[in-house]
Amino acid sequence: MSNDPEQSSTSSSRPAIFLRRVRHRITSTGVRNPIVWWRHRGLKPSDVMLGSYPRSGSTWLRFVMFEILTGKLSSFDEVNAALRGLSDYQHGWPLLPGGGRFIGTHEPYRPAYKKAVYLVRDVRDVALSEFAFEKNLGIGRPTFEAYLDEMLRRGKRHGTWPNHVQSWIDSPLAEKGDLLLLRYEDLRKNSVEMFMKIVHFLGVTVDAGAVERAVANNSVQKMREKEDHLYTQENYSKVARRPQKSVQPGGRFVRSGKMGGWQEKLTPEQVRFIEQYTASTLLRLQYPVVTMDSAGISSDVDASMVSHAG
């Protein structure tokens, strides 16, 4: 019998990892459709959705918006109590005009949504982030190539990335001006200006100083400190929608948030595969496509679709 504490910890966590993997696989099938339908019942016209494909930066946006809307310092338990997701949005705080709630969703667009902010991130960075995230949780595909095939061709829990994005930017909300489309990269580069756009879109009155403080209080380093603190809290198991602890040494929920990291980490073959399925959508969102010669697409974009710093 091993006296190695690390080996003993790994052995004891194996059943939990197995159950986590089984649950993830089951809830990534059509079994979840009735649950998703049920969760969308009861949304109010004054509710505003925060839509995004997973690992696109919505956690950081929610932390900053929590401080802007409440004037309180953010933490995982406070933010997740106030700005809830579809599974428990009924308990979200009515922080918006008319008693509306700011509700997070990773679902594709649905007619139940009446107004929304949609956050998009370069799919090449999303792929690297989500693959590492799922690997840290013990639920990931065995190879990056298998993950990409699922994300871009066969569809993951929330569909393929191109279909997800297109469902939002081609939605009736976009046509009516009730969708604020934001790029994660613009939010990082021009944070105060872009968060002020969100505030204006939500119909909330906040001064720029409050936005500046909220951005400063939620840097990547401070977000990581908040994650570390969460795992040591006595009430960790009771925190709503808490991040799950990594099964990989050094794994984190809050990663670097780096922009353009794909240029250093992806092989030319991986970039070509990704752009084979996403090039037209990337161009619509004003992201560069490096394999355009083989994509067989036009470089024309509709710049008015993307809200960016001028």
C-alpha positions as CSV (number, residue, x, y, z in Angstrom):
1,M,0.0,0.0,0.0
2,S,1.4,3.4,-1.0
3,N,2.3,6.0,1.6
4,D,2.6,8.7,-1.1
5,P,-0.1,11.3,-0.2
6,E,-0.2,12.6,-3.8
7,Q,-0.8,9.1,-5.1
8,S,-3.5,8.4,-2.4
9,S,-5.2,11.7,-3.3
10,T,-5.2,10.8,-7.0
11,S,-6.7,7.3,-6.3
12,S,-9.4,8.7,-4.1
13,S,-10.4,11.2,-6.7
14,R,-10.8,8.7,-9.5
15,P,-14.4,7.8,-8.8
16,A,-15.3,11.5,-8.7
17,I,-13.5,12.1,-12.0
18,F,-15.3,9.1,-13.6
19,L,-18.7,10.3,-12.5
20,R,-17.9,13.9,-13.7
21,R,-17.0,12.5,-17.1
22,V,-20.1,10.4,-17.4
23,R,-22.3,13.3,-16.3
24,H,-20.6,15.5,-18.9
25,R,-21.2,13.0,-21.7
26,I,-24.8,12.5,-20.8
27,T,-25.6,16.2,-20.5
28,S,-24.0,16.8,-23.9
29,T,-26.6,14.8,-25.7
30,G,-30.3,15.4,-26.5
31,V,-31.2,14.3,-23.0
32,R,-30.6,17.9,-21.9
33,N,-33.1,19.5,-24.4
34,P,-36.2,19.2,-22.2
35,I,-34.2,20.7,-19.3
36,V,-33.0,23.6,-21.4
37,W,-36.5,24.3,-22.5
38,W,-37.8,24.2,-18.9
39,R,-35.0,26.6,-17.8
40,H,-36.2,29.3,-20.3
41,R,-39.7,29.5,-18.8
42,G,-40.4,32.6,-16.9
43,L,-37.9,35.0,-18.4
44,K,-39.1,38.6,-18.1
45,P,-39.0,41.3,-20.9
46,S,-36.8,43.4,-18.6
47,D,-34.2,40.6,-18.3
48,V,-31.0,41.0,-20.3
49,M,-29.0,37.9,-21.3
50,L,-25.2,37.7,-21.4
51,G,-24.6,35.2,-24.2
52,S,-21.3,33.6,-25.1
53,Y,-19.7,30.4,-26.2
54,P,-17.8,28.8,-23.3
55,R,-14.4,30.2,-22.5
56,S,-15.0,33.5,-24.2
57,G,-14.5,35.7,-21.2
58,S,-17.9,35.9,-19.7
59,T,-16.7,35.3,-16.1
60,W,-14.5,38.3,-16.2
61,L,-17.2,40.4,-17.7
62,R,-19.7,39.3,-15.0
63,F,-17.2,40.2,-12.2
64,V,-16.6,43.7,-13.6
65,M,-20.3,44.3,-14.2
66,F,-21.2,43.1,-10.7
67,E,-19.0,45.9,-9.2
68,I,-20.4,48.4,-11.6
69,L,-24.0,47.5,-10.9
70,T,-23.8,47.0,-7.1
71,G,-20.8,49.1,-6.0
72,K,-19.6,46.1,-4.0
73,L,-16.3,44.2,-4.3
74,S,-16.6,41.1,-6.3
75,S,-16.0,37.5,-5.2
76,F,-17.2,34.2,-6.7
77,D,-19.9,33.7,-4.1
78,E,-21.2,37.3,-4.4
79,V,-21.1,37.4,-8.2
80,N,-22.7,34.0,-8.6
81,A,-25.4,34.9,-6.2
82,A,-26.3,38.1,-8.0
83,L,-25.7,37.4,-11.7
84,R,-27.0,33.9,-12.2
85,G,-27.2,31.5,-15.1
86,L,-30.3,29.9,-16.6
87,S,-30.3,27.1,-14.1
88,D,-31.2,29.4,-11.2
89,Y,-31.9,32.8,-12.7
90,Q,-35.0,33.2,-10.6
91,H,-32.8,34.0,-7.6
92,G,-30.7,36.6,-9.5
93,W,-30.7,40.2,-8.2
94,P,-33.0,42.7,-10.0
95,L,-30.2,45.2,-10.8
96,L,-31.5,46.4,-14.2
97,P,-34.3,48.9,-15.0
98,G,-37.8,47.4,-14.5
99,G,-36.5,44.8,-12.1
100,G,-34.5,43.1,-14.8
101,R,-31.8,40.6,-14.2
102,F,-28.5,40.1,-16.0
103,I,-28.5,36.4,-16.9
104,G,-25.6,34.4,-18.3
105,T,-26.2,31.8,-21.0
106,H,-24.0,29.6,-23.2
107,E,-27.0,28.5,-25.2
108,P,-27.4,29.5,-28.8
109,Y,-30.0,32.3,-29.4
110,R,-33.5,31.4,-28.4
111,P,-36.7,33.4,-29.1
112,A,-37.2,33.7,-25.3
113,Y,-34.4,36.3,-25.2
114,K,-35.7,39.9,-25.6
115,K,-32.4,41.8,-25.1
116,A,-28.8,40.6,-24.9
117,V,-25.1,41.3,-24.8
118,Y,-23.2,38.7,-26.9
119,L,-19.5,38.3,-26.1
120,V,-17.4,36.6,-28.8
121,R,-13.7,35.7,-28.7
122,D,-11.3,34.5,-31.4
123,V,-12.2,30.8,-31.9
124,R,-8.6,29.8,-32.1
125,D,-8.0,31.1,-28.5
126,V,-11.3,29.7,-27.4
127,A,-10.3,26.2,-28.6
128,L,-7.0,26.3,-26.7
129,S,-8.7,27.6,-23.5
130,E,-11.6,25.1,-23.5
131,F,-9.5,22.1,-24.4
132,A,-7.2,22.9,-21.4
133,F,-10.2,23.6,-19.2
134,E,-11.9,20.3,-19.9
135,K,-8.6,18.4,-19.5
136,N,-8.1,20.0,-16.1
137,L,-11.5,18.8,-15.1
138,G,-10.9,15.3,-16.4
139,I,-13.7,15.4,-19.0
140,G,-11.7,16.4,-22.1
141,R,-11.2,14.5,-25.4
142,P,-7.9,12.5,-25.5
143,T,-6.4,14.7,-28.2
144,F,-6.7,18.3,-29.4
145,E,-7.7,17.1,-32.8
146,A,-10.6,15.1,-31.5
147,Y,-11.7,18.1,-29.5
148,L,-11.5,20.4,-32.6
149,D,-13.6,17.9,-34.6
150,E,-16.3,18.0,-31.9
151,M,-16.2,21.8,-31.5
152,L,-16.3,22.7,-35.2
153,R,-17.9,19.8,-37.0
154,R,-19.9,17.4,-34.9
155,G,-21.0,19.8,-32.2
156,K,-20.5,20.0,-28.4
157,R,-23.0,20.6,-25.7
158,H,-23.8,24.1,-27.1
159,G,-23.4,23.2,-30.7
160,T,-20.5,24.1,-33.0
161,W,-18.8,27.5,-32.5
162,P,-19.8,28.9,-36.0
163,N,-23.4,27.9,-35.6
164,H,-23.5,29.4,-32.1
165,V,-22.1,32.7,-33.2
166,Q,-24.3,32.9,-36.2
167,S,-27.4,32.1,-34.2
168,W,-26.8,35.3,-32.2
169,I,-25.5,37.8,-34.8
170,D,-28.2,36.8,-37.3
171,S,-31.0,36.8,-34.7
172,P,-34.0,39.0,-34.6
173,L,-32.4,40.8,-31.6
174,A,-29.6,42.0,-33.9
175,E,-32.1,43.2,-36.5
176,K,-34.0,45.2,-33.9
177,G,-31.0,46.7,-32.2
178,D,-31.5,44.7,-29.1
179,L,-28.2,42.9,-29.3
180,L,-24.9,44.4,-28.2
181,L,-22.1,42.4,-29.9
182,L,-18.7,42.7,-28.2
183,R,-15.3,41.2,-29.0
184,Y,-13.4,40.0,-26.0
185,E,-10.2,41.4,-27.4
186,D,-11.8,44.9,-27.6
187,L,-13.1,44.6,-24.1
188,R,-9.5,43.8,-22.9
189,K,-7.8,46.6,-24.9
190,N,-10.3,49.4,-24.2
191,S,-11.9,48.1,-21.1
192,V,-13.4,51.3,-19.7
193,E,-14.8,52.5,-23.0
194,M,-16.3,49.1,-23.8
195,F,-17.9,48.6,-20.3
196,M,-19.4,52.1,-20.6
197,K,-21.1,50.8,-23.8
198,I,-22.5,47.9,-21.9
199,V,-23.7,50.3,-19.2
200,H,-25.4,52.5,-21.7
201,F,-27.0,49.5,-23.5
202,L,-28.4,48.3,-20.2
203,G,-29.9,51.7,-19.4
204,V,-27.9,52.1,-16.2
205,T,-26.4,55.4,-15.0
206,V,-22.8,54.9,-13.8
207,D,-19.9,57.3,-13.8
208,A,-16.6,56.4,-15.6
209,G,-14.8,56.4,-12.3
210,A,-16.8,53.5,-11.0
211,V,-16.1,51.6,-14.2
212,E,-12.4,52.3,-13.9
213,R,-12.3,50.9,-10.4
214,A,-14.3,47.8,-11.3
215,V,-11.9,47.0,-14.1
216,A,-8.8,47.6,-11.9
217,N,-10.3,45.4,-9.2
218,N,-10.7,42.4,-11.6
219,S,-7.3,42.1,-13.3
220,V,-6.3,38.5,-14.2
221,Q,-4.0,38.4,-11.2
222,K,-6.8,39.6,-8.8
223,M,-9.3,37.1,-10.4
224,R,-6.8,34.3,-9.7
225,E,-6.5,35.4,-6.1
226,K,-10.2,35.3,-5.8
227,E,-10.3,31.8,-7.2
228,D,-7.6,30.7,-4.8
229,H,-9.6,32.2,-1.9
230,L,-12.7,30.4,-3.0
231,Y,-11.1,27.0,-2.7
232,T,-10.2,27.7,0.9
233,Q,-13.6,29.0,2.0
234,E,-15.5,26.8,4.5
235,N,-18.7,27.4,2.4
236,Y,-17.0,26.4,-0.9
237,S,-19.5,23.5,-1.5
238,K,-22.4,25.9,-1.1
239,V,-21.3,28.6,-3.5
240,A,-23.7,28.8,-6.5
241,R,-22.2,27.6,-9.8
242,R,-18.7,27.4,-8.2
243,P,-15.8,26.5,-10.4
244,Q,-14.8,22.9,-10.0
245,K,-11.3,22.1,-8.8
246,S,-8.8,20.9,-11.4
247,V,-7.6,17.3,-11.4
248,Q,-4.4,18.4,-13.1
249,P,-1.5,19.9,-11.1
250,G,-1.5,23.7,-11.6
251,G,-4.8,23.6,-13.4
252,R,-7.0,26.7,-13.0
253,F,-10.5,28.0,-13.8
254,V,-9.1,31.5,-14.3
255,R,-6.5,31.2,-17.0
256,S,-4.2,33.9,-18.5
257,G,-6.9,35.5,-20.7
258,K,-4.2,36.0,-23.3
259,M,-5.2,37.4,-26.7
260,G,-3.7,35.8,-29.8
261,G,-2.0,33.0,-28.0
262,W,-3.0,30.7,-30.8
263,Q,-0.4,32.2,-33.0
264,E,2.3,30.6,-30.8
265,K,0.6,27.4,-29.9
266,L,-1.3,26.1,-32.9
267,T,0.4,24.2,-35.8
268,P,-0.3,25.4,-39.4
269,E,-2.4,22.2,-39.9
270,Q,-4.5,23.0,-36.8
271,V,-5.0,26.6,-37.9
272,R,-6.1,25.4,-41.4
273,F,-8.5,22.9,-39.9
274,I,-10.1,25.5,-37.7
275,E,-10.4,28.1,-40.4
276,Q,-11.9,25.5,-42.8
277,Y,-15.0,25.7,-40.6
278,T,-14.8,29.2,-39.2
279,A,-13.2,31.6,-41.8
280,S,-16.4,33.3,-43.0
281,T,-17.5,33.9,-39.4
282,L,-14.1,35.1,-38.3
283,L,-14.1,37.6,-41.2
284,R,-17.6,38.9,-40.3
285,L,-16.3,39.6,-36.8
286,Q,-13.2,41.3,-38.2
287,Y,-10.7,38.6,-37.1
288,P,-7.8,37.8,-39.4
289,V,-7.8,34.6,-41.4
290,V,-4.4,33.3,-42.3
291,T,-5.4,30.5,-44.7
292,M,-7.8,32.6,-46.8
293,D,-6.3,31.3,-50.0
294,S,-7.6,27.8,-49.3
295,A,-10.8,28.8,-47.6
296,G,-12.5,29.9,-50.8
297,I,-14.3,32.8,-49.2
298,S,-14.7,36.6,-49.6
299,S,-12.9,39.0,-47.3
300,D,-15.9,41.4,-47.2
301,V,-17.1,42.1,-43.7
302,D,-19.9,44.1,-42.2
303,A,-18.0,46.4,-39.9
304,S,-21.3,47.8,-38.4
305,M,-22.0,44.4,-36.8
306,V,-19.1,44.7,-34.3
307,S,-19.1,47.2,-31.4
308,H,-15.5,48.3,-31.0
309,A,-13.5,51.2,-29.8
310,G,-13.4,53.8,-32.5
